[in-house]
Amino acid sequence: SDLPLVQGAYTIQEAAGIAVGMKTGLDVLVENYGVPQGALEEGVAFLPMITSPDTVILGKLAEGADVDAVKEAFEAYRQSQEDTFSWYLSQNLPKVQNARTVVDGDYILFVIGENPDAAEEAFHTFVAAQNA
C-alpha cells in the first residue's frame, strides 16, 4: 500500500509550511507532468490551487529508473510555475526559484514551499524510517 508514502508526504508538506493542496496519484504525474512511465514504483503529490505554487511530490523510484528523466520532468514543472508566477502573484516567485529535488536512496522528493529546508529534513527522516 502507498499509505506510508502518503503519510510521509503529509508530514513533509506540513514541514514545508504548505497548506493542503489536491492529493493526486502517480497516474496524474505520468499523464500530465511528464514523469516517465515506470520510473516511479509509487508516487503521491500534493498539487497547488491556482493561487499558490506550493507543491510536494514524493516518489519511490523503480529499480533501474532513469532518475535524470524524473528530475527533468520536475524541473519542467518548476519552470512552468516560474513562468506563471513571474507575472501572477509574483510574491510567490522566490519560493518557486527555491524549489528543490532531493534523492535519498530509492526515494525522490520535489518541493516548492515556504520552508524547503524543513521539508528536506522531513524527507530524510521519512526515508530513514522506510529503511529501518
Secondary structure as the mmCIF struct_conf table of DSSP 4:
data_model
#
loop_
_struct_conf.conf_type_id
_struct_conf.id
_struct_conf.beg_label_comp_id
_struct_conf.beg_label_asym_id
_struct_conf.beg_label_seq_id
_struct_conf.end_label_comp_id
_struct_conf.end_label_asym_id
_struct_conf.end_label_seq_id
HELX_RH_AL_P HELX_RH_AL_P1 LEU A 3 ALA A 15
TURN_TY1_P TURN_TY1_P1 ALA A 16 GLY A 17
HELX_LH_PP_P HELX_LH_PP_P1 ILE A 18 VAL A 20
STRN STRN1 MET A 22 GLY A 25
HELX_RH_AL_P HELX_RH_AL_P2 LEU A 26 TYR A 33
HELX_LH_PP_P HELX_LH_PP_P2 VAL A 35 PRO A 36
TURN_TY1_P TURN_TY1_P2 GLN A 37 ALA A 39
STRN STRN2 LEU A 40 LEU A 47
HELX_LH_PP_P HELX_LH_PP_P3 PRO A 48 MET A 49
TURN_TY1_P TURN_TY1_P3 ILE A 50 THR A 51
STRN STRN3 THR A 55 LEU A 61
HELX_LH_PP_P HELX_LH_PP_P4 ALA A 62 ALA A 62
TURN_TY1_P TURN_TY1_P4 GLU A 63 GLY A 64
HELX_RH_AL_P HELX_RH_AL_P3 VAL A 67 PHE A 85
TURN_TY1_P TURN_TY1_P5 SER A 86 TRP A 87
BEND BEND1 TYR A 88 LEU A 89
HELX_RH_3T_P HELX_RH_3T_P1 SER A 90 ASN A 92
HELX_RH_AL_P HELX_RH_AL_P4 LEU A 93 GLN A 97
TURN_TY1_P TURN_TY1_P6 ASN A 98 ASN A 98
STRN STRN4 ARG A 100 ASP A 104
TURN_TY1_P TURN_TY1_P7 GLY A 105 ASP A 106
STRN STRN5 TYR A 107 ILE A 112
BEND BEND2 GLY A 113 GLU A 114
HELX_RH_AL_P HELX_RH_AL_P5 PRO A 116 ASN A 131
#
